[in-house]
């Protein structure tokens, strides 16, 4: 299953708010590339069904 993920620093509430608005769900605290982070993800299929779009 394809997955869309995002990571941000725990104190970066603005980025976390964007991830939530895009439909991503918090999964766990991680160390990503040596930086303490929060991990959000959504299945690609679920994102596609949501009708949201990113970029352009």
Backbone as CSV, one residue per row, in Angstrom:
resi,resn,N_x,N_y,N_z,CA_x,CA_y,CA_z,C_x,C_y,C_z
1,UNK,0.852,-1.182,0.000,0.000,0.000,0.000,0.890,1.235,0.000
2,UNK,0.600,2.146,-0.891,1.357,3.394,-0.939,0.928,4.280,0.219
3,UNK,1.887,4.993,0.748,1.651,5.810,1.934,2.187,7.211,1.691
4,UNK,1.463,8.205,2.143,1.946,9.583,2.151,2.266,9.899,3.605
5,UNK,3.458,10.413,3.862,3.818,10.715,5.245,4.421,12.098,5.338
6,UNK,4.402,12.616,6.533,5.040,13.898,6.818,5.590,13.843,8.233
7,UNK,6.667,14.561,8.440,7.268,14.639,9.770,7.549,16.099,10.078
8,UNK,7.412,16.451,11.341,7.692,17.818,11.786,8.221,17.755,13.208
9,UNK,8.864,18.802,13.616,9.297,18.879,15.013,8.071,18.967,15.911
10,UNK,8.161,18.385,17.092,7.000,18.373,17.993,6.447,19.755,18.333
11,UNK,7.296,20.776,18.361,6.824,22.118,18.706,6.309,22.909,17.504
12,UNK,6.355,22.322,16.320,5.903,23.007,15.113,4.413,22.739,14.893
13,UNK,3.595,23.424,15.656,2.137,23.227,15.617,1.534,23.642,14.282
14,UNK,2.103,24.641,13.626,1.568,25.091,12.342,1.666,23.975,11.292
15,UNK,2.813,23.322,11.215,2.969,22.220,10.259,2.043,21.067,10.596
16,UNK,1.892,20.787,11.873,0.990,19.712,12.277,-0.459,20.038,11.901
17,UNK,-0.843,21.285,12.018,-2.200,21.699,11.644,-2.434,21.492,10.151
18,UNK,-1.430,21.806,9.327,-1.544,21.591,7.881,-1.701,20.107,7.588
19,UNK,-0.891,19.275,8.236,-0.972,17.822,8.023,-2.368,17.306,8.360
20,UNK,-2.919,17.791,9.463,-4.261,17.362,9.876,-5.316,17.815,8.873
21,UNK,-5.187,19.061,8.377,-6.151,19.559,7.385,-6.107,18.739,6.102
22,UNK,-4.936,18.195,5.779,-4.791,17.364,4.585,-5.267,15.933,4.813
23,UNK,-5.654,15.631,6.040,-6.194,14.311,6.333,-5.198,13.327,6.916
24,UNK,-3.951,13.755,7.133,-2.971,12.864,7.725,-3.284,12.665,9.206
25,UNK,-2.919,11.515,9.724,-3.177,11.148,11.108,-1.858,10.958,11.845
26,UNK,-1.781,11.495,13.061,-0.596,11.291,13.900,-0.434,9.799,14.173
27,UNK,0.788,9.288,14.035,1.062,7.875,14.300,1.983,7.659,15.491
28,UNK,3.060,8.442,15.571,4.013,8.208,16.662,5.093,9.289,16.667
29,UNK,5.808,9.343,17.777,7.008,10.167,17.862,8.161,9.346,17.292
30,UNK,9.010,9.985,16.516,10.130,9.293,15.884,11.369,10.183,15.921
31,UNK,12.496,9.595,15.613,13.704,10.354,15.317,13.908,10.174,13.822
32,UNK,13.696,11.243,13.076,13.776,11.202,11.615,14.990,12.001,11.166
33,UNK,15.926,11.306,10.535,17.176,11.926,10.091,17.879,12.656,11.234
34,UNK,17.824,12.023,12.411,18.529,12.545,13.576,17.803,13.648,14.340
35,UNK,16.546,13.943,13.950,15.793,15.017,14.591,14.533,14.444,15.234
36,UNK,14.299,14.771,16.507,13.076,14.335,17.176,11.888,14.923,16.416
37,UNK,10.938,14.061,16.038,9.835,14.480,15.180,8.550,13.765,15.545
38,UNK,7.441,14.315,15.034,6.165,13.618,15.085,5.870,13.140,13.666
39,UNK,5.311,11.952,13.556,5.080,11.298,12.263,3.582,11.237,12.001
40,UNK,3.173,11.751,10.840,1.782,11.699,10.392,1.754,10.942,9.071
41,UNK,0.644,10.245,8.805,0.545,9.517,7.538,-0.909,9.328,7.129
42,UNK,-1.069,9.002,5.836,-2.368,8.642,5.270,-2.103,7.686,4.111
43,UNK,-2.964,6.709,3.924,-2.855,5.823,2.776,-3.124,6.639,1.514
44,UNK,-2.357,6.400,0.469,-2.526,7.150,-0.786,-3.967,7.042,-1.294
45,UNK,-4.525,5.866,-1.211,-5.894,5.649,-1.673,-6.888,6.524,-0.901
46,UNK,-6.718,6.612,0.411,-7.598,7.442,1.234,-7.432,8.919,0.872
47,UNK,-6.198,9.338,0.611,-5.948,10.727,0.217,-6.618,11.031,-1.108
48,UNK,-6.478,10.108,-2.070,-7.091,10.306,-3.380,-8.612,10.401,-3.270
49,UNK,-9.213,9.570,-2.433,-10.670,9.594,-2.254,-11.158,10.866,-1.571
50,UNK,-10.266,11.517,-0.817,-10.663,12.718,-0.068,-10.936,13.910,-0.976
51,UNK,-10.420,13.868,-2.195,-10.612,14.976,-3.115,-9.671,16.144,-2.868
52,UNK,-8.771,16.005,-1.914,-7.802,17.070,-1.638,-6.703,17.030,-2.690
53,UNK,-6.034,18.138,-2.865,-4.892,18.159,-3.770,-3.777,18.973,-3.134
54,UNK,-2.572,18.679,-3.544,-1.397,19.366,-3.035,-0.603,19.886,-4.229
55,UNK,-0.117,21.089,-4.126,0.742,21.621,-5.155,0.004,22.181,-6.347
56,UNK,0.759,22.422,-7.391,0.332,22.975,-8.681,0.986,24.288,-8.894
